[in-house]
Amino acid sequence: NPLDPFVAAIACTIATVLLTGALHESALFRFAEGVAQPGNGHGVLALVLVLLAKLALLAGLALTSERAVVAALFAGHVVSRFGLVVTQWAGSPAADTRSLRVGALWCLVPLALLVPAGGVAFLVVPVITAALAGFAVLRFCRQRPETAADRPGVVQQVCEAAFYLGAALAA
């Protein structure tokens, strides 16, 4: 069925939202509402666009290779959550680097699985796109101190979508 990859992407997204309680999606909504004028619908728009991007990218990856989409899904979740650790570390002048080291170690296995699933480019390109997106969000957020509470969730959501974009480009 040509809709199978899209249905699988929706199921994975629903499972993730249920596991995390939509914590990061809520942060993205609040952030977008807070940056613009409240009540203007930017939160809904941001959330819908990011979710649709993730669904479309995962479905596209599933069309190229089942191994690739499973590896990218696993690595995308872990790497984007490492973005949370980096965000919290960057926001605290007295932060302990131990959390960065532990977070980086957690990324090793999911990232290593990308190579057999799609080659070295399938490892490198998603990491670069996620890192660039994460740093762009952090730079944007630094100019808006009122968004500090939602930054980690926003970084996670944007990094995850950017990781899938990089995986789709490399696949």
For each residue, the residues with C-beta under 8 A, 3 or more apart:
1: 4
2:
3: 6 7
4: 1 7 8 62
5: 8 9 58 59 60 61 62 63 69
6: 3 9 10 55 59
7: 3 4 10 11
8: 4 5 11 12 58 59 62 69
9: 5 6 12 13 54 55 56 58 59 62
10: 6 7 13 14 55
11: 7 8 14 15
12: 8 9 15 16 58 73
13: 9 10 16 17 51 54 55 58
14: 10 11 17 18
15: 11 12 18 19
16: 12 13 19 20 77
17: 13 14 20 21 22 25
18: 14 15 21
19: 15 16
20: 16 17 23 24
21: 17 18
22: 17 25 26
23: 20 26 27 153
24: 20 27 28 152 153 154 156 157
25: 17 22 28 29 47 51 153 157
26: 22 23 29 30 153
27: 23 24 30 31 149 150 151 152 153 154 156 157
28: 24 25 31 32 43 46 47 50 150 153 154 157 158
29: 25 26 32 33 43 44 46 47
30: 26 27 33 34 43 150
31: 27 28 34 35 43 46 147 150 151 153 154
32: 28 29 35 36 42 43 45 46 47
33: 29 30 36 38 39 40 42 43
34: 30 31 38 144 146 147 150
35: 31 32 42 144 147
36: 32 33 40 42
37: 40
38: 33 34
39: 33
40: 33 36 37
41: 44 45
42: 32 33 35 36 45 46
43: 28 29 30 31 32 33 46 47
44: 29 41 47 48
45: 32 41 42 48 49
46: 28 29 31 32 42 43 49 50
47: 25 28 29 32 43 44 50 51
48: 44 45 51 52
49: 45 46 52 53
50: 28 46 47 53 54 157 158 161
51: 13 25 47 48 54 55
52: 48 49 55 56
53: 49 50 56 57 161 164 165
54: 9 13 50 51 57 58 160 161 164
55: 6 9 10 13 51 52 58 59
56: 9 52 53 59 60
57: 53 54 60 61 161 164 165 167 168
58: 5 8 9 12 13 54 55 61 62 69 72 73 164
59: 5 6 8 9 55 56 62 63
60: 5 56 57 63 64 168 171
61: 5 57 58 64 65 68 69 72 164 167 168 171
62: 4 5 8 9 58 59 65 66 69
63: 5 59 60
64: 60 61 68 69 171
65: 61 62 68 69 117 118 171
66: 62 69 70
67: 70 71 116 117 118
68: 61 64 65 71 72 117 118 122 167 171
69: 5 8 58 61 62 64 65 66 72 73
70: 66 67 73 74 117
71: 67 68 74 75 110 113 114 116 117 118 122
72: 58 61 68 69 75 76 114 117 122 126 163 164 167
73: 12 58 69 70 76 77
74: 70 71 77 78 110 113
75: 71 72 78 79 107 110 111 113 114 126 163 167
76: 72 73 79 80 126 130 160 163 164 167
77: 16 73 74 80 81 110 160
78: 74 75 81 82 106 107 110 111
79: 75 76 82 83 107 110 111 126 127 130 159 160 163
80: 76 77 83 84 130 155 156 157 159 160 163
81: 77 78 84 85 103 156
82: 78 79 85 86 103 104 106 107
83: 79 80 86 87 130 134 152 155 156 159
84: 80 81 87 88 152 153 155 156
85: 81 82 88 89 99 100 103
86: 82 83 89 90 100 103 134 155
87: 83 84 90 91 134 138 151 152 155
88: 84 85 91 92 95 99 152
89: 85 86 92 95 97 99 100
90: 86 87 95 138
91: 87 88 95 148 151
92: 88 89 95
93:
94:
95: 88 89 90 91 92 99
96: 99
97: 89 100 101
98: 101 102
99: 85 88 89 95 96 102 103
100: 85 86 89 97 103 104
101: 97 98 104 105
102: 98 99 105 106
103: 81 82 85 86 99 100 106 107
104: 82 100 101 107 108
105: 101 102 108
106: 78 82 102 103 109 110
107: 75 78 79 82 103 104 110 111
108: 104 105 111 112
109: 106 112 113
110: 71 74 75 77 78 79 106 107 113 114
111: 75 78 79 107 108 114 123 127
112: 108 109 115 123
113: 71 74 75 109 110 116 117
114: 71 72 75 110 111 117 118 122 123 126 167
115: 112 118 119 120 122 123
116: 67 71 113
117: 65 67 68 70 71 72 113 114 122
118: 65 67 68 71 114 115 121 122 123 167 170 171
119: 115 122 123 170
120: 115 123 124
121: 118 124 125 170
122: 68 71 72 114 115 117 118 119 125 126 167 170 171
123: 111 112 114 115 118 119 120 126 127
124: 120 121 127 128 170
125: 121 122 128 129 166 167 169 170
126: 72 75 76 79 114 122 123 129 130 162 163 164 165 166 167 170
127: 79 111 123 124 130 131 163 166
128: 124 125 131 132 166
129: 125 126 132 133 162 163 165 166 169
130: 76 79 80 83 126 127 133 134 159 160 162 163 166
131: 127 128 134 135 159
132: 128 129 135 136 162
133: 129 130 136 137 158 159 161 162
134: 83 86 87 130 131 137 138 155 158 159 162
135: 131 132 138 139
136: 132 133 139 140 158
137: 133 134 140 141 151 154 155 158 159
138: 87 90 134 135 141 142 151 155
139: 135 136 142 143
140: 136 137 143 144
141: 137 138 144 147 148 151 154
142: 138 139 145
143: 139 140
144: 34 35 140 141 147
145: 142 148
146: 34
147: 31 34 35 141 144 150 151 154
148: 91 141 145 151
149: 27
150: 27 28 30 31 34 147 153 154
151: 27 31 87 91 137 138 141 147 148 154 155
152: 24 27 83 84 87 88 155 156
153: 23 24 25 26 27 28 31 84 150 156 157
154: 24 27 28 31 137 141 147 150 151 157 158
155: 80 83 84 86 87 134 137 138 151 152 158 159
156: 24 27 80 81 83 84 152 153 159 160
157: 24 25 27 28 50 80 153 154 160 161
158: 28 50 133 134 136 137 154 155 161 162
159: 79 80 83 130 131 133 134 137 155 156 162 163
160: 54 76 77 79 80 130 156 157 163 164
161: 50 53 54 57 133 157 158 164 165
162: 126 129 130 132 133 134 158 159 165 166
163: 72 75 76 79 80 126 127 129 130 159 160 166 167
164: 53 54 57 58 61 72 76 126 160 161 167 168
165: 53 57 126 129 161 162 168 169
166: 125 126 127 128 129 130 162 163 169 170
167: 57 61 68 72 75 76 114 118 122 125 126 163 164 170 171
168: 57 60 61 164 165 171
169: 125 129 165 166
170: 118 119 121 122 124 125 126 166 167
171: 60 61 64 65 68 118 122 167 168
